[in-house]
Amino acid sequence: MMIEGLKRNGNGRKANGSRSPLQSGWLFGWSPFEVLLVVLIVAVLGIVATPQVNRYREQTRASSAQQQLQRLERALALYNLALGRFPSTQEGLRALMENLRNDQDWRGPYVEGRDMPKDPWGQYYVYRRTPDPEVRFVLLSMGPDGREGTDDDVTI
């Protein structure tokens, strides 16, 4: 015995003449206008959120660069402790990875990895020895624009 509402005739309609839920579209419950409205809302949210996400990403990169600069500063302090001097500008940060002068007191490498560390924007960190005994050296990331001396430089 079949329930009356479930009987079907040859054209897919129920015996009472109504269409199936899939044919009538009520199962999905969305008119084209409603779908367009949802897409529009999602697009507007994406447009509004994108600048916030980009700003957060840049803040995260700057923070990461700051932390890496602090690690490099500690490595330079260990280098100075072992050798009694900081690397020259010509030696640069490479002196933390290789014994460039074949110093007997060199206890490195002072940084991990085989390659020179790069900042979050893919640029090498800038190291420069200064003649000023108070400052000793300059260590910085050139930031997202890749140019030294601009407002987006990251220093310690």
C-alpha positions in Angstrom: 0.0 0.0 0.0 1.5 3.4 -1.0 0.8 6.7 0.6 -1.1 9.0 -1.7 1.4 11.8 -1.7 4.2 9.6 -2.8 2.6 8.1 -5.9 4.0 9.3 -9.2 2.8 9.3 -12.7 5.0 9.1 -15.8 6.1 12.7 -16.0 7.7 12.9 -12.5 4.7 14.7 -10.9 2.9 13.3 -7.9 -0.4 11.8 -8.5 -2.1 14.9 -7.2 -0.3 17.0 -10.0 2.2 18.8 -7.9 5.9 18.7 -8.7 8.6 17.0 -6.6 10.6 19.1 -4.1 13.6 19.1 -6.4 11.7 20.2 -9.4 9.9 23.0 -7.6 13.1 24.4 -6.1 11.5 24.9 -2.6 14.1 22.5 -1.2 16.9 24.9 -1.9 14.9 27.9 -0.8 16.8 30.5 -2.7 15.5 32.8 -5.4 18.0 34.3 -7.9 17.5 37.6 -6.1 18.5 36.1 -2.8 21.5 34.4 -4.2 22.6 37.7 -5.8 22.1 39.5 -2.5 24.2 37.0 -0.6 27.0 37.2 -3.2 26.9 41.0 -3.0 27.1 41.0 0.8 30.1 38.5 0.7 31.8 40.7 -1.9 31.4 43.9 0.2 32.7 42.1 3.3 35.7 41.0 1.2 36.4 44.5 0.0 36.1 45.9 3.5 38.2 43.1 5.2 41.1 43.0 2.6 42.8 46.3 3.8 42.6 45.1 7.4 44.1 41.7 6.5 46.9 43.4 4.6 47.6 45.8 7.4 47.7 42.9 9.9 50.1 41.0 7.5 52.5 44.0 7.4 52.4 44.4 11.1 53.2 40.7 11.5 56.1 40.9 9.0 57.5 44.0 10.9 57.3 42.1 14.2 59.0 39.1 12.7 61.8 41.4 11.3 62.2 43.0 14.7 62.6 39.6 16.4 65.1 38.4 13.8 67.1 41.7 14.2 67.2 41.0 18.0 68.5 37.5 17.3 71.2 38.9 15.0 72.1 41.5 17.6 72.6 38.7 20.2 74.7 36.8 17.7 76.8 39.9 17.1 77.3 40.2 20.9 78.5 36.6 21.1 80.8 37.2 18.2 82.2 40.3 20.0 82.6 38.4 23.2 84.6 35.6 21.5 86.8 37.8 19.2 86.8 41.1 21.1 85.5 43.0 18.0 82.5 43.3 15.8 82.6 42.2 12.1 83.7 44.9 9.7 81.3 46.3 7.2 83.1 44.3 4.5 82.7 41.0 6.5 79.1 41.8 7.3 76.8 39.3 8.8 78.6 36.6 6.8 81.2 36.7 9.6 78.5 35.2 11.9 78.3 32.1 9.7 81.9 31.7 8.5 85.3 32.2 10.0 86.4 34.7 7.4 89.8 35.6 9.0 90.6 32.1 10.3 90.5 33.4 13.9 91.4 30.8 16.5 88.8 32.3 18.9 85.9 32.0 16.5 83.2 29.8 18.0 80.6 30.0 15.4 78.5 29.7 13.5 76.5 32.2 15.5 73.4 32.0 13.4 71.5 28.9 12.2 71.3 27.9 8.6 73.7 27.9 5.6 72.3 31.0 3.9 72.4 34.6 5.0 69.1 35.4 6.8 66.6 37.5 4.9 63.9 39.7 6.2 60.2 38.8 5.7 60.1 40.8 2.5 63.0 38.7 1.0 65.8 41.3 1.4 69.1 40.8 3.2 69.4 42.6 6.5 71.7 45.6 6.4 74.8 45.6 8.7 77.3 48.4 8.8 80.1 49.0 11.3 80.3 52.6 12.5 83.3 54.4 13.9 81.2 55.7 16.8 81.9 53.7 20.0 78.5 54.4 21.3 76.6 53.0 18.3 79.1 50.3 17.2 77.0 49.1 14.2 73.8 49.7 12.2 71.5 46.7 11.8 68.2 47.1 10.0 65.6 45.7 7.6 64.8 48.0 4.7 61.1 47.0 5.0 58.5 46.4 2.3 59.8 49.0 -0.1 63.4 47.6 -0.1 65.0 51.0 0.2 67.1 52.1 3.1 66.3 55.4 4.9 62.5 55.4 4.5 59.8 55.4 7.1 59.1 51.7 6.8 62.6 50.5 7.8 62.7 48.2 10.8 65.5 48.8 13.3 66.4 47.7 16.8 
